[in-house]
Amino acid sequence: MSLILMQIWEVVVVVVVVVVVVVVVVVVVVVVVVVVVAVAAVVKVEVVVVAVVVVEVVVVVVVVVVVVVVL
């Protein structure tokens, strides 16, 4: 019985971690996009290009972290 409970607990922990990571990623991306739009309104095109690169890097890093954590 305790073995089954342990397996259930592991699944719950993984699900919670994934959900938390996804929420954090969404929040970070939203914040970055808002900041980028605000700055882009002032500085124009160059910032938009830089921001797109930054967002892509953040997304890649987050995906790698999620994969490592889950595995």
Backbone torsions as a table, in degrees:
resi	resn	phi	psi	omega
1	MET	NA	-43.3	-177.7
2	SER	-66.3	-29.2	178.7
3	LEU	-64.9	-43.2	178.3
4	ILE	-63.0	-43.4	179.0
5	LEU	-61.4	-40.5	178.2
6	MET	-61.6	-43.9	179.7
7	GLN	-63.4	-43.6	177.4
8	ILE	-60.8	-44.0	-179.6
9	TRP	-61.0	-43.0	178.7
10	GLU	-60.9	-44.2	178.8
11	VAL	-61.5	-44.7	179.7
12	VAL	-60.4	-45.4	-179.7
13	VAL	-60.9	-46.0	179.7
14	VAL	-60.9	-45.6	180.0
15	VAL	-60.9	-46.0	-179.8
16	VAL	-61.2	-45.6	179.6
17	VAL	-60.3	-45.9	-180.0
18	VAL	-61.4	-45.2	179.8
19	VAL	-61.1	-46.2	179.9
20	VAL	-60.8	-45.5	-179.9
21	VAL	-61.7	-43.8	179.5
22	VAL	-61.3	-44.9	179.3
23	VAL	-60.8	-46.2	179.2
24	VAL	-60.3	-43.8	179.3
25	VAL	-60.1	-47.2	-179.6
26	VAL	-59.9	-46.0	179.9
27	VAL	-61.0	-46.7	-179.5
28	VAL	-60.9	-46.2	-179.6
29	VAL	-61.9	-44.2	179.2
30	VAL	-60.6	-46.7	179.6
31	VAL	-60.4	-46.4	179.6
32	VAL	-59.8	-45.3	-179.5
33	VAL	-62.2	-44.5	179.9
34	VAL	-61.3	-47.2	179.1
35	VAL	-61.0	-44.3	-179.6
36	VAL	-60.9	-45.8	179.8
37	VAL	-62.4	-43.3	179.5
38	ALA	-61.7	-46.2	-179.9
39	VAL	-68.6	-40.5	-178.9
40	ALA	-62.5	-33.7	177.7
41	ALA	-61.5	-31.7	-179.2
42	VAL	-87.8	-48.5	-168.1
43	VAL	-98.1	-18.9	178.2
44	LYS	80.0	-144.7	-155.6
45	VAL	-65.9	-45.8	-173.6
46	GLU	-53.8	-42.0	-178.1
47	VAL	-63.3	-37.6	-179.4
48	VAL	-61.7	-43.4	179.1
49	VAL	-61.4	-48.8	178.6
50	VAL	-58.7	-43.8	-177.6
51	ALA	-63.2	-42.0	178.8
52	VAL	-59.7	-44.1	178.2
53	VAL	-61.3	-45.4	-179.5
54	VAL	-60.0	-46.7	-179.8
55	VAL	-61.0	-43.2	178.7
56	GLU	-61.1	-44.0	179.3
57	VAL	-61.6	-45.7	179.8
58	VAL	-59.2	-45.9	-179.1
59	VAL	-61.7	-44.4	179.7
60	VAL	-61.5	-47.2	179.9
61	VAL	-59.1	-45.3	-178.7
62	VAL	-63.0	-43.5	179.3
63	VAL	-60.8	-44.4	178.5
64	VAL	-60.2	-45.8	179.9
65	VAL	-60.6	-44.9	-179.9
66	VAL	-60.7	-45.6	-180.0
67	VAL	-60.9	-45.0	-179.9
68	VAL	-62.3	-45.0	-178.5
69	VAL	-63.2	-45.2	-177.7
70	VAL	-66.9	-39.3	179.6
71	LEU	-79.9	NA	NA
